[in-house]
Amino acid sequence: MSKSLKQLLVPLLIVGIVFGIYFLSNSTPLQWYKHYVYESQAFLQGRTDLQGFPSYYQDLVNYHGKYYLPSPPMPALVLLPAVAIWGTGTDEVRISMLIGAINVALVWILLGRMNVKGWKRLLLIILFGFGTVHWDVATTGTTWFFAEIVAVFFLLLSLIEYFGKKRAVLIGLLLGLSVLSRLPVVIGSIFFLAMLYKEGGLRRPLQFIAGLAIPLAFYGYFNYLRFGNPLQTGYFGHAYASYFAADIQQYGMFSLHYIPKQLYTLLLMSPQYISYFPFLKPLPDGMSILLTTPAIFYVVKAKFSESTNLWSLLAVVGILLPTLLWFSTGWVQFGYRYSLDFLPFLMILIASGMGKTVNKTMLTLVALSVAVNLWGTLWSVHLGW
């Protein structure tokens, strides 16, 4: 088998296996929320406002009697081909599973370009695909979860390009497409700006910014079409229907008030004890990333003397900061879904911290991470999350 054929077949095999497991994990999805399908339908009809959606849909803004989704539009754009065929009957959850499976293959490619080889490379894609909340988020696939999966997809592509041909404009463009799924990802720019500057002076970061500016300019134009202001996303200044409306009214959408709640969910929240098997049940508010992914402890062993690791860490912290100020921890979820915003950078750190040789401790922590996420994903499906 030629090297080029092997390079193609292995990722395809990964996609097939992971999609099969994701599919079986949630064989009859409930299709509760798929705002992006309705937004995609609107685009196909030449509109930006949502129509015909179920009456129970939340997280919409009412502006001049029309309803808009305040989230950036990239997930709806990704769904355009499917919605053009199946309309509002489009199965967003299955598409989420497929993109999630592709994400795992992209991590395989990324690790290869980082010169991670052998069993360690395999172990790391197992960790990413089944030992983090990526598993549950991909198989849940509802509006907010689908946005995370699409954001990870484009962020991984930007990192693959950085560790590959390093075309700065393309890196910026791909990161921008990720930002058009999850806005906090834009802070991940600090990784690329720092590394490109180190490698090529000021010219390279400027090329990156030029690429990033293209999707951001599109987003501004999209907001202008909706609200007459390129800086108005819809989260501010309009009637916003949300489960957290009371908190928003009292504290606003961003506030220092939310930091303790966010940190508690991210680092300390544990499952609920129940008197019957399996005796532990995840809380809908979330669960500590230290419990959902015990292998995250390898981050502390990463070599921060290396620029790649240092700036990956700063990207993780930077992306997390606005989330800590946000009014919602992710609402009904297993684990802390916002961690997907920086998970690709976290994988770089975990890969560094693991060293070169697979050992029993490494296998144990990855196996434990997979077991916890299997438990959480099955609970999530059972509870109808």
Buried (B, 14 or more C-beta within 10 A) or exposed (E): EEEEEEEEEBBEEBBEBBBEBBBEBBEEBEBBBBBBBBBBBBBBEEBBBBEEBEEEBBBBBBBEEBBBBBBBBBBBBBBEEBBEEEEEEBBBBBBBBBBBBBBBBBBBBBBBBBEBEEEBBBBBBBBBBBBBBBBBBBBBBBBBBBBBBBBBBBBBBBBBBBBBEBBBBBBBBBBBBBBBBBBBBBBBBBBBBBBBBEEEEEEBBBBBBEBBBBBBEBBBEBBEEBBEEBEBBBBBEBEBEBEBEEBBEEBEBBBEEBEEBBBBBBEEBEBEEEEEEEEBBBBBBBBBBBBBBBBBEBBEEBEBEEEBBBBBBBBBEBBBEBBBBBBBBBBBBBBBBBBBBBBBBBBBBBBBBBBEEBEEEBEEBBBBBBEBBBBBBBBBBEEEB
